[in-house]
Amino acid sequence: MDHTETLSGDHVPIVTSNSRGRVSFWRNVSGFWLLGLCNNFAYVVMLSAAHDILKQQETHNTTTNTLSASLITPEGRNNSNSTRYDCNPVSTAAVLLADILPTLLIKLAAPFFIHKCPYGFRVLLCVAAAASSFLLVSFSSTVGMSILGVIFASVSSGLGELSFLSLTVFFDRTVLGGWGSGTGGAGVAGALLYSALTQVGLSPRATLLIMLVVPAIMAASYFFLLEFPPSFPQWRSRKGEGLLRDPSAQERRPLMTEVPDDAEREQEEEEGERDRVPECRGKPGMGRDRKERENMNDMEMISGIEEKRFGWEFQCSASGDPGDAGDLTCAERLVALRGLLKFIIPLSVVYFAEYFINQGLLELLFFPGYYLSHAEQYRWYQTLYQIGVFFSRSSLFCMKLRRVWVLSVLQCVNAGLLTVAVYYQFLPSAPVVFAIVVYEGLLGGAAYVNTFYFISKETGSREREFAMSAASVGDSFGIAVSGVTAIPLHNYFCSL
């Protein structure tokens, strides 16, 4: 007999013969995969198009088309500068900042009030913002208009990420793997599709207009593919955040604790097996011990456990009333946030290092003798990086890594190596950089999915929804700092 895990970490036997249950389970995993794909798609495309966005505005600002053509050599170089680097007047980090600062502001503030806004309205706002971003950038005629479009993509991505991460607590924890893999897939699909379509001759404008289908897929995935629990507050705010508040479970699993070693963790899981789960209103047998549950007939098992399997535990509480634990107070949220720092800081460092590379250094790693132009090399750097991210974000299904700080150190080594490589220009060819950026993507993707997996696993049930949304600030903070740092670095190298 298989087992599933409740929000408090207890294991409950499930009936695997229920075909409807299997369909529901995979619908939810697939739904979160598509939500992750669509949520990050616009963000990734804007970064992949950063070089083209700035080049397009530079061309528009020239006095004649003839002069514009004279600035671009057959090798794809920009001859409007006389340095040894092929520099845009504005660093692609400027696009990065426009893409991440709104996300950062949302992630800093929203966890303290976003629970008052129903999930359905949040998703509609994300869809509208993503569609607006593609339209604005497609038809822009100035840098300012393009940056505004990028900001809309940032709003959609930031609000969507913290909302969908919070949403995972209503479902089986397996959907985190689907979400992580989908966000990695967004990188591959976004960067590869943009690179491929522009490579075959489509203009950046036409390419971005084609991608308007993505926000529509997001809406369809959320409203028609996910199978929500019957009492899910789709169009109304929740009165409380107490999903499954078992006092004994809270004592065993405080908000954030020192991670036990393997022996202690096994002992904790064994103790969890013996514990009684809280009684659910109208569900006979859910408050019984494990042996009693195993002796129930199949009909009782199906009626009493189906909700437990697919993350519908929020209907249950210690007293049997949903949501009776009440909202977290502001003080409790701040305490929870402090406990999350051991996850947020390593994640921020990983993302600082990798986006320092992506938006501060890769644009300067141009190989004139290679068959790809500068713009094409930059696009494929981004594409290969996203391929690495996709594989590592999908790794949660087969392996987990608790020590995220190791990934932070390795990513900082990458950033140091490529900084020296830009200055001394000792790397022999573009394929060497291709390999490095794939490795960089593997480190970054693994840091992301493992951070949120262990937050979900080690956080108390009452605080889990807040913790999942609040911790999402880690990657955005690191990216924002990298953007601020990359601009003066770009200016320095371009002045040499």
C-alpha positions in Angstrom: 0.0 0.0 0.0 1.3 3.5 -0.9 1.5 6.4 1.5 1.0 10.1 1.1 2.2 12.9 3.4 0.0 15.5 5.0 1.0 19.1 5.6 2.3 18.2 9.0 4.5 15.5 7.7 2.4 12.5 8.7 2.1 9.5 6.3 -1.4 8.3 5.4 -2.1 5.1 3.3 -3.8 5.7 0.0 -5.9 3.6 -2.3 -3.9 3.3 -5.6 -6.7 1.5 -7.5 -8.7 4.7 -7.7 -8.3 5.7 -11.4 -10.0 9.0 -10.9 -7.5 9.9 -8.2 -4.6 9.1 -10.5 -6.0 11.3 -13.2 -6.5 14.2 -10.7 -3.0 13.8 -9.4 -1.4 14.0 -12.8 -3.7 16.8 -13.9 -2.4 18.9 -10.9 1.3 18.0 -11.6 0.8 18.9 -15.3 -1.1 22.0 -14.4 1.7 23.3 -12.2 4.3 22.4 -14.9 2.4 24.6 -17.4 1.9 27.4 -14.9 5.7 27.4 -14.2 6.3 27.4 -18.0 4.0 30.3 -18.7 4.8 32.3 -15.6 8.5 32.6 -16.4 8.1 32.7 -20.2 7.8 36.5 -20.7 10.6 37.2 -18.2 13.0 34.8 -20.1 12.1 36.2 -23.5 12.7 39.8 -22.4 16.2 38.8 -21.2 16.9 36.9 -24.4 15.7 39.9 -26.4 17.6 42.4 -24.3 20.4 42.7 -26.9 17.9 43.2 -29.7 15.7 45.6 -27.8 18.7 47.9 -27.2 20.1 47.4 -30.7 16.6 48.2 -32.2 16.4 51.5 -30.2 20.0 52.4 -31.2 19.0 51.9 -34.8 15.9 54.0 -34.5 18.0 56.8 -33.0 20.4 57.1 -35.9 19.9 59.9 -38.4 19.4 57.7 -41.5 19.1 54.0 -42.4 22.4 54.2 -44.2 24.2 55.4 -41.1 22.5 52.6 -39.1 23.8 50.0 -41.5 27.3 51.4 -41.4 27.4 50.8 -37.7 27.0 47.1 -38.1 29.9 45.2 -39.7 29.4 41.9 -41.6 30.5 40.1 -38.4 27.7 41.6 -36.5 29.9 44.0 -34.5 28.7 47.4 -33.3 31.2 50.0 -34.7 29.6 52.9 -32.8 32.3 52.5 -30.1 36.0 52.3 -30.4 36.9 50.0 -27.5 38.2 46.4 -27.8 34.7 45.2 -26.7 31.6 45.2 -28.9 29.5 47.2 -26.5 25.9 48.5 -26.7 25.7 52.0 -25.3 23.4 50.7 -22.6 24.2 47.5 -20.8 21.7 44.6 -21.0 21.7 44.9 -17.3 19.5 47.9 -17.7 16.9 45.5 -19.2 17.6 43.1 -16.3 16.8 45.8 -13.7 13.6 46.8 -15.5 12.7 43.1 -15.5 13.5 42.4 -11.8 12.9 45.5 -9.7 9.1 45.4 -10.0 9.3 41.7 -9.1 11.5 42.4 -6.1 9.2 45.1 -4.8 6.2 42.8 -5.2 7.9 39.9 -3.4 9.1 42.2 -0.6 5.6 43.6 0.1 3.0 41.2 -1.2 3.5 38.3 1.3 2.2 40.6 4.1 -1.2 41.3 2.4 -1.6 39.2 -0.8 -3.6 36.5 1.1 -6.5 39.0 1.1 -6.6 38.9 -2.7 -8.3 35.7 -4.1 -6.2 33.5 -6.2 -8.5 33.8 -9.2 -8.0 37.5 -9.5 -4.3 37.2 -9.1 -4.0 34.9 -12.0 -6.1 37.2 -14.2 -3.8 40.1 -13.4 -0.8 38.0 -14.3 -2.3 37.0 -17.6 -3.2 40.7 -18.5 0.3 41.9 -17.5 2.1 39.3 -19.5 0.0 40.0 -22.6 0.6 43.8 -22.2 4.4 43.2 -22.0 4.6 41.4 -25.4 2.4 44.1 -27.0 4.4 47.0 -25.6 7.8 45.7 -26.6 6.6 44.6 -30.0 5.3 48.0 -31.0 7.8 50.2 -29.0 9.6 53.0 -30.7 11.6 54.3 -27.8 13.8 52.7 -25.1 11.3 53.9 -22.5 8.4 52.1 -24.1 10.4 48.9 -24.3 11.4 49.2 -20.7 7.7 49.7 -19.7 6.9 46.5 -21.5 9.7 44.7 -19.6 8.2 46.0 -16.4 4.8 44.5 -17.2 6.6 41.2 -17.7 8.2 41.6 -14.4 4.9 42.3 -12.6 3.4 39.2 -14.2 6.3 37.0 -13.2 6.7 38.2 -9.7 3.1 38.1 -8.7 2.7 34.7 -10.4 5.7 33.1 -8.7 4.8 34.0 -5.2 1.1 33.2 -5.8 1.7 29.8 -7.4 4.4 28.8 -4.8 1.8 29.6 -2.1 -0.8 27.6 -4.0 1.3 24.5 -3.8 0.5 24.0 -0.2 -3.1 23.1 -1.1 -1.9 20.2 -3.2 0.4 17.2 -2.8 4.0 18.2 -2.4 4.9 16.5 -5.7 3.4 19.5 -7.6 6.6 21.4 -6.5 8.5 19.2 -8.8 6.1 20.1 -11.6 6.4 23.8 -10.9 10.2 23.7 -10.8 10.5 21.7 -14.0 8.0 24.1 -15.7 9.9 27.2 -14.7 13.1 25.5 -16.1 11.2 24.6 -19.2 10.2 28.3 -19.6 13.9 29.1 -20.0 14.4 26.5 -22.7 11.2 27.2 -24.5 11.5 31.0 -24.2 15.1 31.4 -25.1 15.2 28.6 -27.7 12.0 29.7 -29.4 13.1 33.3 -29.6 16.5 32.4 -30.9 15.1 29.9 -33.4 12.4 32.2 -34.8 14.7 35.2 -35.2 17.4 33.0 -36.7 15.1 31.9 -39.5 14.3 35.4 -40.4 11.4 36.6 -38.3 11.7 40.1 -36.8 11.8 40.5 -33.0 8.4 42.2 -33.3 6.8 39.3 -35.1 8.4 36.8 -32.7 7.0 38.6 -29.7 3.5 38.8 -31.2 3.5 35.1 -31.8 4.2 34.5 -28.1 0.9 36.1 -27.1 -0.4 32.6 -27.0 1.5 32.0 -23.8 -0.7 34.1 -21.4 -3.8 32.3 -22.8 -2.2 28.9 -22.0 -1.6 30.2 -18.5 -5.2 31.0 -17.9 -6.4 27.7 -19.4 -4.0 25.7 -17.3 -5.1 27.4 -14.1 -8.9 27.5 -14.6 -9.4 24.3 -16.6 -6.6 21.9 -15.8 -6.0 22.1 -12.1 -8.4 20.2 -9.9 -9.1 22.3 -6.9 -10.5 21.0 -3.6 -14.2 21.7 -3.2 -13.8 24.5 -0.6 -10.9 26.3 -2.3 -11.4 30.1 -2.1 -11.1 30.8 -5.8 -12.9 34.1 -5.9 -12.9 35.1 -2.2 -10.2 35.9 0.3 -9.5 33.4 3.0 -10.3 34.2 6.6 -7.4 32.3 8.0 -4.2 30.6 7.0 -4.4 27.7 9.4 -4.5 24.8 6.9 -3.9 21.8 9.2 -2.9 22.9 12.6 -2.1 19.9 14.6 -0.6 21.2 17.9 1.5 18.0 18.4 2.9 18.4 14.8 3.7 22.0 15.5 5.8 21.0 18.5 7.6 18.4 16.5 8.1 20.8 13.5 8.6 24.4 14.5 8.8 27.1 11.7 12.5 26.6 11.1 14.8 24.2 13.0 18.3 23.0 12.7 18.2 20.2 10.2 18.5 16.9 11.9 21.0 14.3 10.7 19.7 11.2 8.8 19.2 9.1 12.0 17.2 11.8 13.7 15.1 12.4 10.5 14.3 8.7 10.3 13.3 8.6 13.9 11.1 11.7 13.4 9.4 10.0 10.4 8.8 6.8 12.4 7.2 8.9 15.2 5.0 10.6 12.6 3.8 7.2 11.5 2.5 6.5 15.0 0.8 9.9 15.5 -2.9 10.4 14.9 -3.9 12.9 12.2 -6.5 15.5 13.1 -10.1 14.6 12.7 -11.8 15.9 9.6 -15.3 17.1 9.7 -17.7 14.7 7.9 -14.8 12.3 7.0 -15.2 9.1 9.2 -12.0 7.4 10.2 -9.6 10.3 9.5 -8.9 10.7 13.2 -8.2 7.0 13.8 -4.8 5.5 14.2 -3.1 3.7 11.3 -4.1 0.2 12.1 -7.8 1.2 12.4 -7.6 3.0 9.1 -6.1 -0.1 7.4 -9.0 -2.1 8.7 -11.6 0.2 7.1 -13.3 -1.1 4.0 -12.5 0.4 0.6 -15.5 2.7 0.4 -14.6 4.3 3.7 -11.0 4.6 2.6 -11.9 6.4 -0.7 -14.3 8.8 1.0 -12.0 9.6 3.9 -8.6 9.8 2.2 -9.1 11.1 -1.3 -8.8 14.7 -0.1 -5.6 13.9 1.8 -3.9 12.5 -1.3 -4.4 15.5 -3.5 -3.5 18.3 -1.1 -7.0 19.1 0.2 -5.9 18.9 3.8 -6.8 22.6 4.4 -10.3 21.5 5.2 -9.0 19.8 8.3 -7.8 21.3 11.5 -7.3 20.2 15.1 -10.9 21.1 15.9 -12.3 20.0 12.5 -13.1 23.5 11.4 -11.3 24.9 8.3 -9.2 28.0 8.8 -9.8 28.3 12.5 -6.2 29.0 13.3 -6.6 32.6 12.0 -4.2 34.8 10.0 -0.6 35.1 11.0 0.0 38.4 12.7 2.6 40.9 11.4 4.9 39.9 14.2 4.5 36.2 13.4 5.3 36.9 9.8 8.5 38.8 10.7 9.6 35.9 12.9 8.9 33.5 10.1 10.9 35.7 7.7 13.8 35.7 10.1 13.8 31.9 10.2 13.8 31.8 6.4 17.1 33.7 6.1 19.2 30.5 6.1 17.4 29.6 2.9 17.1 33.1 1.4 20.7 34.1 1.7 22.3 31.1 -0.2 19.6 31.4 -2.9 20.4 35.2 -3.3 24.1 34.5 -3.6 23.6 31.9 -6.3 21.3 34.2 -8.3 23.6 37.2 -7.8 26.5 35.3 -9.3 24.7 33.8 -12.2 22.9 37.0 -13.3 26.2 39.0 -12.9 27.5 36.5 -15.5 24.4 36.6 -17.8 23.8 40.3 -17.9 27.2 41.8 -17.0 29.7 39.5 -18.7 28.2 37.4 -21.5 27.5 40.4 -23.7 31.3 41.2 -23.6 32.4 37.6 -24.4 32.2 38.0 -28.2 34.3 36.0 -30.6 34.6 37.9 -34.0 36.0 34.9 -35.9 33.1 32.6 -35.0 30.3 32.0 -37.6 27.6 33.5 -35.3 27.2 37.3 -35.0 27.5 39.0 -31.7 23.7 39.1 -31.3 23.4 35.4 -32.2 26.2 34.4 -29.8 24.4 36.3 -27.0 21.1 34.6 -27.7 22.7 31.1 -27.7 24.5 31.9 -24.4 21.1 32.6 -22.9 19.5 29.5 -24.5 22.2 27.1 -23.4 22.1 28.5 -19.9 18.3 27.9 -19.8 18.8 24.3 -20.9 21.1 23.7 -17.9 18.4 25.4 -15.7 15.7 23.1 -17.1 17.5 19.9 -16.4 18.5 20.8 -12.8 15.0 22.2 -12.0 13.6 18.9 -13.1 16.0 16.9 -10.9 13.7 17.1 -7.8 11.9 14.0 -9.1 15.0 11.9 -8.7 17.4 13.7 -6.3 17.5 16.4 -3.6 20.4 18.5 -2.2 20.1 20.1 1.2 23.4 22.0 1.2 22.5 24.9 -1.2 25.4 26.9 0.1 27.8 24.6 -1.9 26.0 25.7 -5.1 26.5 29.3 -4.0 30.3 28.9 -3.7 30.6 27.1 -7.0 28.5 29.8 -8.8 30.7 32.6 -7.3 33.8 30.7 -8.7 32.1 30.8 -12.1 31.6 34.5 -11.9 35.2 35.1 -10.9 36.5 33.0 -13.7 34.5 34.7 -16.4 35.3 38.2 -15.0 39.0 37.4 -15.5 38.2 35.9 -18.9 36.5 39.1 -20.1 39.5 41.3 -18.9 42.3 39.1 -20.3 40.3 37.5 -23.1 42.1 34.2 -22.8 39.1 31.9 -23.7 39.8 30.4 -27.1 36.3 30.1 -28.6 32.6 30.5 -28.1 32.0 26.7 -27.4 34.1 27.0 -24.3 31.7 29.7 -23.0 28.8 27.5 -24.1 29.9 24.7 -21.8 30.4 27.1 -18.9 27.0 28.6 -19.2 25.3 25.2 -19.2 27.2 24.4 -16.0 26.1 27.7 -14.6 22.5 26.9 -15.4 22.7 23.5 -13.7 23.9 25.2 -10.4 21.2 27.9 -10.4 18.3 25.6 -11.2 19.3 23.1 -8.5 19.6 25.9 -5.9 16.0 27.1 -6.7 14.1 23.8 -6.5 15.9 22.4 -3.5 15.5 25.6 -1.6 11.7 25.6 -1.9 11.4 21.8 -1.5 13.1 22.0 1.9 11.2 25.1 3.0 8.0 23.2 2.2 9.3 20.2 4.2 10.7 22.0 7.2 8.1 24.7 7.8 5.2 24.4 10.1 1.8 23.9 8.5 0.4 27.2 9.7 3.2 29.2 8.3 3.9 27.3 5.1 1.8 29.3 2.7 3.5 32.5 3.9 6.9 31.0 3.9 6.7 29.8 0.3 5.8 33.2 -1.0 8.1 35.2 1.3 11.2 33.1 0.4 10.7 33.8 -3.3 12.3 37.2 -2.6 15.7 35.5 -2.4 16.3 35.0 -6.1 14.9 38.4 -7.0 17.1 40.2 -4.5 20.2 38.5 -5.8 19.3 39.3 -9.4 18.6 43.0 -8.6 21.9 43.4 -6.9 23.7 41.8 -9.8 22.0 44.2 -12.2 23.1 47.2 -10.2 26.7 45.8 -10.1 26.8 44.8 -13.8 26.1 48.3 -15.1 29.2 50.0 -13.8 31.2 46.9 -14.7 29.9 47.1 -18.3 30.8 50.8 -18.4 34.3 50.1 -17.1 35.1 47.4 -19.7 33.6 49.5 -22.5 35.8 52.4 -21.6 39.0 50.3 -22.0 
